[in-house]
């Protein structure tokens, strides 16, 4: 079996609605919610994923060490011809 690695890259933005609901700020403006969050990085539970990137590499005696085998990316509101799990599975 050839060694391989998959690297995921999740791009997120603060989930203002989720933070507001959890901190009794429902009905407040986005500015007020952002002020309540402050300059600190919010806990991961208060983030929304806006982009998913994945890269897989595999070592092979034929193609050499660590060749790229897949690099799909999905963004919020953007969809490829297949959903991320089946697209990734089809490339493995």
C-alpha positions as a printed Julia matrix, in Angstrom:
92×3 Matrix{Float64}:
   0.0    0.0     0.0
   1.39   3.41   -0.97
   1.55   6.08    1.75
  -0.76   9.03    1.25
  -1.89  12.16    3.07
  -4.99  14.36    2.89
  -4.84  18.01    4.0
  -8.06  19.93    4.72
  -8.23  23.73    4.74
 -11.38  25.25    6.25
 -11.92  28.98    5.82
 -14.35  30.44    8.34
 -15.98  33.71    9.32
 -17.55  34.62   12.67
 -21.14  33.34   12.98
 -22.74  36.51   14.33
 -26.2   34.95   14.58
 -24.94  31.95   16.53
 -22.88  34.11   18.87
 -25.85  36.44   19.42
 -28.2   33.53   20.2
 -25.76  31.99   22.68
 -24.99  35.28   24.42
 -28.45  36.83   24.72
 -27.8   39.37   21.96
 -30.64  38.43   19.57
 -32.03  41.56   17.92
 -28.77  43.5    18.28
 -27.03  44.87   15.19
 -24.03  43.14   13.63
 -21.86  45.98   14.92
 -23.05  45.41   18.5
 -22.48  41.65   18.22
 -18.97  42.22   16.8
 -18.24  44.56   19.71
 -19.36  41.84   22.13
 -17.03  39.35   20.44
 -14.19  41.85   20.7
 -10.77  41.51   19.12
 -10.26  37.96   20.29
 -10.67  34.96   17.96
 -14.13  33.5    18.67
 -14.42  29.87   19.75
 -14.79  27.52   16.77
 -18.45  26.87   17.59
 -19.12  30.54   16.71
 -17.73  30.22   13.17
 -19.38  29.41    9.84
 -17.44  27.54    7.18
 -17.35  29.51    3.94
 -14.8   27.49    1.96
 -13.42  23.95    2.1
 -10.19  23.07    0.36
  -8.57  19.65    0.22
  -5.35  18.39   -1.24
  -4.24  14.79   -1.33
  -0.78  13.51   -2.06
   0.39   9.98   -2.62
   3.81   8.41   -2.9
   4.35   6.06   -5.82
   7.23   4.13   -7.31
   6.0    5.09  -10.79
   5.3    8.83  -10.44
   7.82   9.59   -7.71
   7.42  10.84   -4.18
   4.33  12.77   -3.14
   2.47  13.59   -6.32
  -0.75  15.56   -6.11
  -3.84  13.48   -6.8
  -6.76  15.84   -6.03
  -7.39  19.47   -5.14
 -11.09  20.34   -5.18
 -12.37  23.46   -3.4
 -15.91  24.38   -2.45
 -17.09  27.82   -1.36
 -20.27  29.0     0.29
 -23.03  29.3    -2.3
 -20.85  27.5    -4.83
 -21.3   23.88   -5.79
 -19.36  21.67   -8.14
 -21.02  18.93  -10.18
 -20.96  16.61   -7.17
 -21.01  17.1    -3.42
 -17.66  17.21   -1.6
 -17.73  13.68   -0.07
 -18.5   11.86   -3.35
 -16.07  14.06   -5.31
 -13.29  13.22   -2.9
 -14.19   9.54   -2.81
 -14.12   9.3    -6.61
 -10.53  10.58   -6.67
  -9.14   8.13   -4.12
